[in-house]
Amino acid sequence: MGGYGRLRGLFADFTAELADALEAFGEPDIASQLDVLYVTGRCRCGDEDCGSFYVSDGSPRPPRRGLVNYIANLDTGQIILDVCFGTITYVEVFDRPDVNDITSRLPRAPAQAPRPARYRASIRPFWPDAEARNSNRSS
């Protein structure tokens, strides 16, 4: 398998924290992928504070249709997972210097085809009190 190393090997503490958040939210199938994913490149945005990266389990990359974003506010930082047809493909990372320190040394991922005009993603926040936060906002 190509890539720059296993996700858990490069980011042990971050991956454990992310797995705990997914498990607490009731997403064990998504959490179980964290053990088999490889980091395949960092984000192409060019922002020096961006710690986002692409991942793969070695199978062909699924199309961007069927995308669900899982959003987590962890103890430190915010994470958005791009999950296409049940497979994690991209990890957006904000406010995590520990992750950014590693990803800043990786090459940028190659360019991909642009998203179709009808691109839509459904968004699912995942943190233990997400339901409480959402109900408080609608009050």
Contacts in CASP RR format, 6 or more apart in sequence:
PFRMAT RR
TARGET T0000
AUTHOR 0000-0000-0000
METHOD contacts of the structure
MODEL  1
MGGYGRLRGLFADFTAELADALEAFGEPDIASQLDVLYVTGRCRCGDEDC
GSFYVSDGSPRPPRRGLVNYIANLDTGQIILDVCFGTITYVEVFDRPDVN
DITSRLPRAPAQAPRPARYRASIRPFWPDAEARNSNRSS
1 38 0 8 1.000
1 56 0 8 1.000
1 58 0 8 1.000
2 38 0 8 1.000
2 40 0 8 1.000
2 58 0 8 1.000
3 38 0 8 1.000
3 39 0 8 1.000
3 40 0 8 1.000
3 41 0 8 1.000
3 56 0 8 1.000
4 10 0 8 1.000
4 38 0 8 1.000
4 39 0 8 1.000
4 40 0 8 1.000
4 41 0 8 1.000
4 106 0 8 1.000
5 38 0 8 1.000
5 39 0 8 1.000
6 35 0 8 1.000
6 36 0 8 1.000
6 37 0 8 1.000
6 38 0 8 1.000
6 39 0 8 1.000
7 15 0 8 1.000
7 34 0 8 1.000
7 37 0 8 1.000
7 38 0 8 1.000
7 39 0 8 1.000
7 55 0 8 1.000
7 91 0 8 1.000
8 15 0 8 1.000
8 16 0 8 1.000
8 34 0 8 1.000
8 35 0 8 1.000
8 37 0 8 1.000
9 15 0 8 1.000
10 39 0 8 1.000
10 102 0 8 1.000
11 98 0 8 1.000
11 99 0 8 1.000
11 102 0 8 1.000
13 98 0 8 1.000
14 93 0 8 1.000
14 96 0 8 1.000
14 98 0 8 1.000
14 99 0 8 1.000
15 34 0 8 1.000
17 74 0 8 1.000
17 75 0 8 1.000
18 31 0 8 1.000
18 34 0 8 1.000
18 72 0 8 1.000
18 74 0 8 1.000
18 79 0 8 1.000
19 31 0 8 1.000
19 34 0 8 1.000
21 72 0 8 1.000
21 74 0 8 1.000
21 79 0 8 1.000
21 126 0 8 1.000
21 127 0 8 1.000
21 128 0 8 1.000
22 28 0 8 1.000
22 30 0 8 1.000
22 31 0 8 1.000
22 34 0 8 1.000
22 70 0 8 1.000
22 72 0 8 1.000
22 126 0 8 1.000
23 31 0 8 1.000
24 126 0 8 1.000
24 127 0 8 1.000
24 128 0 8 1.000
25 70 0 8 1.000
25 72 0 8 1.000
25 126 0 8 1.000
25 127 0 8 1.000
25 128 0 8 1.000
25 130 0 8 1.000
26 126 0 8 1.000
27 70 0 8 1.000
27 126 0 8 1.000
29 86 0 8 1.000
30 70 0 8 1.000
30 81 0 8 1.000
30 83 0 8 1.000
30 86 0 8 1.000
30 88 0 8 1.000
33 57 0 8 1.000
33 87 0 8 1.000
33 88 0 8 1.000
34 88 0 8 1.000
36 57 0 8 1.000
37 55 0 8 1.000
37 56 0 8 1.000
37 57 0 8 1.000
37 88 0 8 1.000
38 55 0 8 1.000
38 56 0 8 1.000
38 57 0 8 1.000
38 58 0 8 1.000
39 53 0 8 1.000
39 54 0 8 1.000
39 55 0 8 1.000
39 103 0 8 1.000
39 106 0 8 1.000
40 53 0 8 1.000
40 54 0 8 1.000
40 55 0 8 1.000
40 56 0 8 1.000
40 109 0 8 1.000
41 53 0 8 1.000
41 54 0 8 1.000
41 103 0 8 1.000
41 106 0 8 1.000
41 107 0 8 1.000
41 108 0 8 1.000
41 109 0 8 1.000
42 50 0 8 1.000
42 51 0 8 1.000
42 52 0 8 1.000
42 53 0 8 1.000
42 54 0 8 1.000
42 103 0 8 1.000
42 104 0 8 1.000
42 106 0 8 1.000
42 107 0 8 1.000
42 108 0 8 1.000
42 109 0 8 1.000
43 50 0 8 1.000
43 51 0 8 1.000
43 52 0 8 1.000
43 53 0 8 1.000
43 54 0 8 1.000
43 92 0 8 1.000
43 103 0 8 1.000
43 108 0 8 1.000
43 109 0 8 1.000
44 108 0 8 1.000
44 109 0 8 1.000
44 111 0 8 1.000
45 52 0 8 1.000
46 108 0 8 1.000
48 104 0 8 1.000
49 100 0 8 1.000
50 93 0 8 1.000
50 94 0 8 1.000
50 100 0 8 1.000
50 103 0 8 1.000
51 93 0 8 1.000
51 94 0 8 1.000
51 96 0 8 1.000
51 99 0 8 1.000
51 100 0 8 1.000
51 103 0 8 1.000
51 104 0 8 1.000
52 90 0 8 1.000
52 91 0 8 1.000
52 92 0 8 1.000
52 93 0 8 1.000
52 103 0 8 1.000
53 90 0 8 1.000
53 91 0 8 1.000
53 93 0 8 1.000
53 103 0 8 1.000
53 106 0 8 1.000
53 109 0 8 1.000
54 89 0 8 1.000
54 90 0 8 1.000
54 91 0 8 1.000
54 109 0 8 1.000
55 88 0 8 1.000
55 89 0 8 1.000
55 90 0 8 1.000
55 91 0 8 1.000
56 89 0 8 1.000
57 87 0 8 1.000
59 87 0 8 1.000
61 84 0 8 1.000
61 89 0 8 1.000
62 84 0 8 1.000
62 85 0 8 1.000
62 86 0 8 1.000
62 87 0 8 1.000
62 89 0 8 1.000
63 84 0 8 1.000
63 85 0 8 1.000
64 84 0 8 1.000
64 115 0 8 1.000
64 116 0 8 1.000
64 119 0 8 1.000
65 84 0 8 1.000
65 116 0 8 1.000
66 84 0 8 1.000
66 85 0 8 1.000
66 121 0 8 1.000
67 82 0 8 1.000
67 83 0 8 1.000
67 84 0 8 1.000
67 119 0 8 1.000
67 120 0 8 1.000
67 121 0 8 1.000
67 122 0 8 1.000
68 83 0 8 1.000
68 84 0 8 1.000
68 86 0 8 1.000
68 121 0 8 1.000
68 122 0 8 1.000
68 123 0 8 1.000
68 124 0 8 1.000
69 80 0 8 1.000
69 81 0 8 1.000
69 82 0 8 1.000
69 83 0 8 1.000
69 121 0 8 1.000
69 122 0 8 1.000
69 123 0 8 1.000
69 124 0 8 1.000
70 80 0 8 1.000
70 81 0 8 1.000
70 83 0 8 1.000
70 124 0 8 1.000
70 125 0 8 1.000
70 126 0 8 1.000
71 78 0 8 1.000
71 79 0 8 1.000
71 80 0 8 1.000
71 81 0 8 1.000
71 123 0 8 1.000
71 124 0 8 1.000
71 125 0 8 1.000
71 126 0 8 1.000
72 78 0 8 1.000
72 79 0 8 1.000
72 80 0 8 1.000
72 81 0 8 1.000
72 125 0 8 1.000
72 126 0 8 1.000
72 127 0 8 1.000
73 127 0 8 1.000
74 127 0 8 1.000
76 95 0 8 1.000
76 96 0 8 1.000
76 98 0 8 1.000
77 93 0 8 1.000
77 94 0 8 1.000
77 95 0 8 1.000
77 96 0 8 1.000
78 93 0 8 1.000
78 94 0 8 1.000
78 95 0 8 1.000
79 91 0 8 1.000
79 92 0 8 1.000
79 93 0 8 1.000
79 94 0 8 1.000
79 96 0 8 1.000
80 91 0 8 1.000
80 92 0 8 1.000
81 88 0 8 1.000
81 90 0 8 1.000
81 91 0 8 1.000
81 92 0 8 1.000
82 88 0 8 1.000
82 89 0 8 1.000
82 90 0 8 1.000
82 91 0 8 1.000
82 92 0 8 1.000
82 121 0 8 1.000
83 89 0 8 1.000
93 99 0 8 1.000
93 100 0 8 1.000
93 103 0 8 1.000
125 133 0 8 1.000
125 134 0 8 1.000
127 133 0 8 1.000
END
